[in-house]
Amino acid sequence: MYSNSTPMASPPDTSKTTKLERYNSYLRRVNSTKLISTSSKLLFRSTLLVALILLFYFTLNYPPLSDNNHTHHIHTTTHNFLSSAFYGNGAAWEKQVRQSSTPRRQNGFSVLVTGAAGFVGTHSSLALKKRGDGVLGLDNFNSYYDPSLKRARQKMLLKNQIFIVDGDLNDAELLTKLFDIVPFTHVLHLAAQAGVRYAMQNPQSYVKSNIAGFINLLEVCKTADPQPSIVWASSSSVYGLNKQNPFSEDHRTDQPASLYAATKKAGEEIAHTYNHIYGLSLTGLRFFTVYGPWGRPDMAYFFFTKDILQGKSINVYETQDGRPVARDFTYIDDIVKGCLGALDTAKPSTGSGGKKKGPAQLRIYNLGNTSPVPVGKLVEILESLLGTKAKKHVIKMPRNGDVPYTHANVSMAYRDFGYKPTTDLTTGVRKFVKWYVSYYGIESRVKKEFDTSNE
């Protein structure tokens, strides 16, 4: 019997929907797993990168205490690589370099001054800038003597719109970058490891700076376009064991008494080579015992002043046969005049693209005061200015490379660029002491008439 009622509808088939939801859920789980995995890898790589950056930072700023030469080489190479990479990407830094190097006077020079935060470098940079030349400094601010004094000089230069690049002579990439930015007309190369006695403690520093650093600078200069004219600092120490007086440029310089002197003599021979092969114009200046305000703390006049004021004893040397040691003390302003005179009379280099086109200028000059003074006389001048008696120990000069006597013949420098020193030792030391008591904030025990001096 058939029913008249309408048959019931069949339930909908949900199997396809369920499968689709399960598949989508599976895809979400897979994608979530991939995302977590990718995030973990990204986090790991980021952590590794940060760790490497920190490793480089601490390697750069906190090198191992070991004095091993290999370790030092690695540290220096890392520093040079990082500094070059940093400088090469700094638009603001490049702007400072260009502004500092641009001359303000017509036909003014654009001068790279190496060792610009040093004693002679600071004074020479200021004199060049004052007359309207463009000046860019380079200095590595090493710790041979108190770096804070160099930083104070740097601040003074910056106030006079002179920018100093913090870098090393041996950083070829950095030097190349500077010459790419600025077509320097001149280089005043004053950077060097100074000091006769320190060479017995750290000879490698002299080879690195005075020889390798000088060669590195010349290598960059030879390929520069245009090639600059170069004036650089040699030393009266090259005369070594020479017995002729006064010292003249044609006297023997093949008997150095110290490693410092030997590296300076090597520099003169290296200059000859680069002049001969590449056409670089090179002028060497043999400085004689430079002193004055902002001077070097390792020099006798400086630490004598410090020790006398502190009541400490000082050693005054005499020769092995009892003669007084004498020096041709040369005031800083006279030296600066000589440096500028050498720059003004330096002829252009003749090379191009590292190839010599014709004969180039090669010169060497003494820059001294022409008036040797016994070291004992220096002490007497300091005693008078400081109003304090020195506690002197007169002892025999040790065999540390010092020479007993220096005396400059400056007739060649006078003939070629009018060099004529005008400052006697008493006047120069008075100016130094006035700066010293002001810089170090010393008020007591200095004569009242000295404090009120107009000099």
C-alpha atoms as one frame of an Amber mdcrd trajectory, in Angstrom:
protein
   0.000   0.000   0.000   1.368   3.213  -0.974   1.384   6.215   1.347   0.135
   9.563   0.136   2.709  11.478   2.342   5.732  13.261   0.745   8.945  11.320
   1.198  11.670  12.859   3.623  14.663  14.715   1.998  18.144  13.089   2.174
  20.730  14.807   4.507  23.288  17.026   2.648  26.705  15.499   1.848  29.290
  17.407   4.031  32.222  15.156   3.374  33.767  17.529   0.794  33.469  20.535
   3.142  35.016  18.617   6.011  37.932  17.550   3.856  38.450  21.122   2.683
  38.502  22.434   6.240  40.940  19.745   7.288  43.199  20.603   4.303  43.101
  24.315   5.108  43.900  23.519   8.733  46.844  21.438   7.581  48.093  24.275
   5.378  47.836  26.690   8.288  49.888  24.359  10.485  52.519  23.900   7.757
  52.745  27.637   7.120  52.940  28.322  10.842  55.775  25.812  11.177  57.607
  27.379   8.230  57.119  30.860   9.715  58.497  29.753  13.067  61.423  28.056
  11.335  62.130  31.115   9.192  61.866  33.427  12.204  64.237  31.207  14.172
  66.779  31.277  11.348  66.435  35.051  11.020  66.849  35.493  14.777  69.890
  33.226  14.753  71.495  35.114  11.878  70.753  38.494  13.474  72.252  37.322
  16.765  75.316  36.041  14.923  75.709  39.359  13.092  75.436  41.345  16.335
  77.985  39.033  17.956  80.419  39.564  15.073  79.970  43.331  15.262  80.631
  43.273  19.005  83.663  41.050  18.443  85.085  43.517  15.927  84.346  46.421
  18.283  86.099  44.912  21.281  88.980  43.691  19.135  89.370  47.198  17.805
  89.091  49.095  21.083  90.424  46.561  23.574  93.259  44.652  21.918  94.980
  41.832  23.836  97.562  42.877  26.374 100.186  40.820  24.585 102.993  42.806
  22.963 103.271  40.217  20.231 104.031  41.823  16.860 101.687  39.482  14.982
  98.768  40.391  17.227  99.566  44.075  16.844  99.625  43.701  13.060  96.186
  42.087  13.049  94.813  44.863  15.269  96.278  47.588  13.024  95.015  45.949
   9.837  91.512  45.606  11.297  91.535  49.254  12.383  92.702  50.436   8.978
  90.085  48.367   7.150  87.249  49.578   9.348  88.369  53.203   9.293  88.616
  53.212   5.503  85.186  51.635   5.152  83.702  54.173   7.576  85.295  57.216
   5.973  84.319  56.108   2.487  80.611  56.206   3.350  80.367  59.483   5.241
  78.902  62.367   3.243  79.170  64.728   6.238  82.782  63.653   6.765  83.618
  64.309   3.096  82.051  67.758   3.377  84.304  68.567   6.359  87.341  67.363
   4.430  86.499  69.576   1.433  85.649  72.657   3.481  88.826  72.447   5.538
  90.974  71.941   2.423  89.555  74.814   0.378  91.817  77.901   0.263  90.309
  81.340   0.902  92.986  83.403  -0.841  93.528  83.619  -4.575  96.017  80.988
  -5.757  96.105  79.632  -2.220  97.451  76.178  -1.475  95.468  73.124  -0.504
  97.756  71.417   2.010  97.577  68.001   3.652  99.416  68.292   6.982 100.344
  64.934   8.488 100.966  64.925  12.226  98.677  67.955  12.418  97.903  67.421
  16.117 101.619  67.369  16.880 103.705  70.304  18.047 105.067  71.620  14.739
 101.988  70.384  12.855  99.585  72.443  14.962 101.530  75.690  14.638 102.156
  75.207  10.912  98.485  74.429  10.251  97.387  77.581  12.059  99.876  79.722
  10.127  98.762  78.292   6.775  95.077  78.777   7.599  95.684  82.319   8.853
  97.113  83.400   5.516  94.218  81.845   3.587  95.436  78.400   2.556  93.255
  75.317   2.779  94.481  72.869   5.420  93.461  69.296   6.143  95.116  67.503
   9.043  95.884  63.820   9.524  96.925  62.323  12.861  96.655  58.955  14.611
  96.775  60.487  18.145  99.115  57.774  19.414 100.129  57.526  23.053 103.883
  58.205  22.756 103.085  61.210  24.922  99.853  62.385  26.556  97.120  62.178
  23.874  95.009  64.706  25.795  97.508  67.407  24.796  97.043  66.404  21.151
  93.268  66.479  21.560  93.519  69.973  23.070  95.515  71.085  20.035  92.855
  69.478  17.835  90.135  71.543  19.524  92.149  74.705  18.959  92.547  73.833
  15.275  88.859  73.047  14.905  88.015  76.511  16.276  90.076  77.818  13.371
  88.157  75.700  10.822  90.923  73.104  10.501  89.634  69.540  10.416  91.872
  66.642  11.452  91.204  63.180  10.089  91.831  60.547  12.767  93.850  58.033
  10.765  97.211  56.392  10.212  99.877  56.948   7.564  99.915  53.231   6.835
  96.213  53.221   5.900  96.617  53.353   2.110  92.857  53.205   1.494  92.268
  56.237   3.680  95.058  58.272   2.049  93.789  57.334  -1.401  90.296  58.408
  -0.377  91.571  61.800   0.788  93.366  62.402  -2.503  90.236  61.334  -4.390
  88.235  63.978  -2.523  90.819  66.790  -2.590  93.382  67.658  -5.313  96.071
  68.667  -2.791  98.674  71.049  -4.175 101.086  70.409  -1.289 101.804  67.948
   1.493 103.538  69.068   4.691 104.624  65.731   6.115 105.393  66.123   9.825
 104.034  62.832  11.192 106.792  60.693  12.667 107.781  58.662  15.667 109.979
  61.119  17.520 112.481  60.769  20.358 116.030  59.463  20.372 115.879  57.423
  23.590 112.511  55.752  23.042 113.957  54.014  19.979 115.844  51.689  22.333
 112.536  50.565  23.868 110.311  50.325  20.805 112.366  50.238  17.589 109.541
  48.803  15.485 107.422  51.936  15.978 110.143  53.982  14.241 110.330  51.642
  11.270 106.540  51.570  10.950 106.072  55.347  11.063 109.273  56.939   9.769
 109.986  54.467   6.975 106.890  52.402   6.109 104.520  55.313   6.728 106.614
  57.682   4.622 106.768  55.189   1.761 103.013  54.645   1.940 102.431  58.400
   1.682 104.803  58.686  -1.288 103.111  55.748  -3.021  99.773  57.554  -2.843
 101.319  60.894  -3.879 103.046  59.417  -6.937  99.724  58.243  -8.424  97.737
  61.347  -7.428  96.510  63.648 -10.167  97.941  66.192  -9.813 100.997  65.052
  -7.899 101.511  67.360  -4.897 104.745  69.067  -3.933 106.017  67.564  -0.667
 107.825  69.239   2.219 108.748  66.862   5.007 110.522  66.831   8.360 113.922
  65.244   8.612 116.073  65.936  11.691 119.380  67.375  12.820 119.963  63.899
  14.278 121.079  62.701  10.838 124.433  64.417  11.441 125.101  61.793  14.099
 128.795  61.482  14.894 129.773  64.337  12.566 132.540  66.422  14.183 132.394
  69.456  11.878 130.679  72.589  13.206 128.384  74.237  12.449 126.469  71.424
  10.737 126.029  72.083   7.013 123.914  70.242   4.478 127.006  68.987   2.638
 128.467  67.319   5.755 128.492  63.556   6.280 125.220  62.004   7.442 126.162
  58.339   7.142 127.078  57.823  10.814 123.782  57.982  12.744 124.076  57.670
  16.527 120.519  56.407  17.102 117.851  54.355  15.374 115.698  57.488  15.201
 118.475  59.241  13.275 118.898  56.195  11.033 115.200  56.191  10.105 115.343
  59.901   9.307 118.425  59.378   7.147 116.631  56.488   5.453 113.770  58.890
   4.757 116.141  61.241   2.946 117.365  58.393   0.741 113.793  57.219   0.087
 112.876  60.780  -0.921 115.731  60.781  -3.423 114.457  57.527  -4.927 110.872
  58.721  -5.389 112.106  62.005  -6.810 114.334  60.181  -9.308 111.812  57.545
 -10.447 108.436  59.275 -10.174 109.157  62.998 -10.480 107.926  63.961  -7.015
 109.042  67.399  -5.815 110.526  66.826  -2.355 112.034  69.201   0.200 113.478
  67.859   3.470 113.859  70.056   6.557 116.365  69.171   9.271 114.877  70.592
  12.471 117.179  71.556  15.370 115.650  71.095  18.884 112.301  72.831  18.432
 110.649  74.303  21.551 107.806  76.623  22.518 104.127  76.765  23.606 102.119
  73.572  23.035 105.415  71.700  22.875 106.284  68.048  23.385 106.319  66.754
  26.997 109.247  64.407  26.208 111.571  67.359  25.541 113.974  68.541  28.249
 112.667  72.120  28.524 109.149  70.730  29.088 109.820  68.099  31.735 112.439
  70.320  33.412 109.669  72.894  33.929 107.321  70.261  35.318 109.897  68.729
  37.672 111.237  72.054  38.956 107.714  73.195  39.857 107.029  69.868  41.596
 110.293  70.010  43.543 111.735  66.958  41.812 115.381  66.573  40.870 116.479
  66.843  37.241 119.380  65.220  35.417 121.687  67.572  33.537 123.999  65.701
  31.208 127.630  66.346  30.462 129.888  64.511  28.026 132.131  61.629  29.092
 135.083  64.041  29.210 133.203  66.578  31.355 132.098  69.081  28.712 128.613
  70.613  28.853 125.980  69.295  26.464 124.698  72.069  24.174 121.757  72.368
  21.815 120.796  74.732  19.012 117.354  75.475  20.527 114.997  76.782  17.816
 111.757  78.564  18.678 108.593  77.202  17.081 107.678  80.448  15.250 111.034
  80.403  13.453 110.523  76.777  12.432 107.044  77.563  11.078 108.467  80.404
   8.972 110.930  77.911   7.533 108.179  75.399   6.765 106.079  78.014   4.958
 109.118  79.310   3.103 109.883  75.801   1.865 106.263  75.322   0.755 106.211
  78.683  -1.039 109.362  77.892  -3.025 108.571  74.241  -3.737 108.248  73.643
  -7.479 105.486  71.406  -8.881 106.067  67.690  -9.198 106.656  66.527 -12.752
 105.045  63.092 -12.789 101.646  61.956 -13.985  99.942  58.626 -13.443 102.953
  57.370 -11.529 105.350  58.170 -14.389 108.053  60.830 -14.401 107.788  63.429
 -17.164 110.931  65.384 -16.381 113.474  66.329 -13.688 111.887  67.307 -10.367
 113.042  69.482  -7.492 114.905  67.779  -4.621 116.187  69.864  -1.691 117.390
  69.540   1.907 117.757  72.367   4.439 118.817  72.986   8.025 116.307  74.896
  10.169 118.014  75.934  13.397 118.748  78.983  15.524 122.526  79.128  14.828
 123.249  79.742  18.547 123.999  76.606  20.608 123.263  76.982  24.323 124.478
  74.673  27.118 121.647  72.753  28.767 122.787  74.206  32.099 121.978  77.681
  30.774 118.449  76.495  29.893 118.014  75.381  33.500 119.165  78.784  34.768
 116.591  80.544  32.572 113.839  78.268  33.883 114.915  78.846  37.499 114.704
  82.606  36.964 111.274  82.482  35.297 109.765  80.000  37.764 111.274  81.603
  40.842 112.407  78.172  42.032 115.841  76.639  42.394 116.265  73.387  40.510
 117.579  70.271  42.228 120.239  69.398  39.671 122.108  66.139  39.261 124.968
  66.562  36.798 125.653  63.139  35.293 127.508  61.653  32.337 125.502  61.283
  29.154 124.505  57.625  28.711 125.060  55.823  25.422 121.464  56.133  24.291
 121.901  57.808  20.930 122.030  61.432  22.064 124.771  63.633  20.636 126.681
  66.154  22.787 126.412  69.200  20.544 124.306  70.603  17.700 124.837  73.793
  15.725 123.029  74.686  12.502 124.376  76.489   9.485 121.229  77.913   7.838
 122.807  79.879   5.000 121.163  77.718   2.308 117.677  78.246   3.753 118.352
  81.969   4.029 119.521  82.111   0.421 116.575  80.149  -1.011 113.617  81.399
   1.017 114.858  84.040   3.426 114.928  81.872   6.550 116.274  83.935   9.453
 115.604  82.939  13.093 114.831  85.885  15.362 113.935  84.434  18.789 116.636
  84.011  21.447 116.346  81.270  24.066 115.370  83.525  26.990 112.522  85.117
  25.032 111.310  81.775  23.678 111.402  79.976  27.032 109.541  82.885  28.647
 106.722  82.404  26.122 106.716  78.671  26.735 106.529  79.026  30.525 103.710
  81.557  30.236 101.752  79.027  28.166 102.653  76.191  30.538 101.403  77.844
  33.730  98.216  78.907  31.932  97.509  75.515  30.325  98.100  73.534  33.520
  96.513  76.135  35.821  99.620  76.797  37.908  99.527  80.058  39.873 101.950
  79.687  42.773 105.719  79.989  42.792 105.842  81.801  39.456 107.208  85.321
  39.648 104.609  88.069  39.758 106.437  90.123  37.148 106.346  87.100  34.838
 102.567  86.692  35.211 102.029  90.334  34.279 104.438  90.254  31.337 103.031
  91.377  28.016 105.142  88.928  26.080
